[in-house]
């Protein structure tokens, strides 16, 4: 599982210098090797999904990319310079799961701060509008719901004209319409020529948005290609089981490697491209699946979850 | 950067509890301690009357409240919540966060000094021979508060969560009492007086007392304050860098 398949790097970008370049980067936390000899290149205009279950090294990779942590060995370059310098020049916008917000201020005041700090800022009202915050611009930041907070984080990440936008599981906590609006804005950013890198544990989301998917496992790249290629390679397996009681779809959607999910009554049908990891996480959620069946090897990748894709687009 | 400082000031002004404690509480305490005291009787070993002595003490106390308590709790909380991390993803220079915190605390500490002066002048009829003494007093107490602002930053980067408040208050009350801000050091037993002499709050209050007597600040007091500034500032810088590496 350690061979790197690099079937897709986007020929149109081969000549331009890379946006992000990881050369043999490793990072450990105590005994845990979070990122292991990682080589990675991102090119201008690409929309790339970083896919993997929790603990695969996605957040650590993004932290290294953003200069929030320094690698134990290897080199991280962003726009040919250090992450810190790239950020100081206003080339990178980022939205982190762990990013907190300033309290006792209004949404507009905080967004104004972000615009003020950005070397190539957009007008405040425009940023508010794109993040769908105009209606709550005068609300205090500490009075917002989780989804609204997420939109504020998004506004902070897109306060100016960045050349790279980095998003760590950006749609966590958003409802379906917020999710759609969010990816709508991101697509517009991508069309404007920006590189976008986002972490997700959803193949579905990666497939709908990204033109390149990088799969991480234990801090290494185990696959790198278009979403269709990744799906074909991983193969979707069907997992069917019953639960003692009905639980909402929301909790199940958090399962890793999901490509589709169907709940009818107490019966759950899942398609996953890593059934082992999905089932493991299922127990991790404290659920006890009964009559568990895992079936099917690689299936024809396309069409596995077409109805989901259509909903997202 | 200016927007950040402005925003920091704005949110501090919105925090009514904090404003009460840093601006009105020292003035109230002044009235409580010096309100009924004689304006002619000199406190042993100081050359100053109680209303004069306490005016400097409470102005210093108020300034310390604004810069120490405000900074340490805020920084600890914002570190924990990830706001500091979020700010590092902006073009704000690395030290901008701390600079903005210290600058905005300095703005809030000024009214806490001036309100005590005002109350002392109006209620206890405190007057000086020369007008420059008022300006020098304000300047000395305001500038001296930077020592405690550095301490506040250090504590904010040292402690997290539930520990920061008790730690802050132990330091805050400990320094205030030991330095003689609440009662003159001359009322302490001898051995405690010997210790108090080396406490930063004591040197801080002594700056103001010298000016009230019409003298220049004592070289030893200035040296003690500078030494503490180096220690606290160094600790703050070291803890800040440690925290930055941890992300």
Interface residues (C-beta under 8 A of the other chain):
Chain A: X63 X66 X67 X68 X69 X70 X84 X87 X88 X89 X90 X92 X93 X94 X96 X98 X99 X100 X101 X102 X103 X104 X105 X109 X110 X112 X113 X114 X116 X117 X118 X119 X153 X156 X157
Chain B: X1 X2 X3 X4 X7 X10 X11 X14 X15 X78 X80 X81 X82 X83 X84 X85 X86 X88 X89 X90 X91 X92 X93 X94 X245 X247
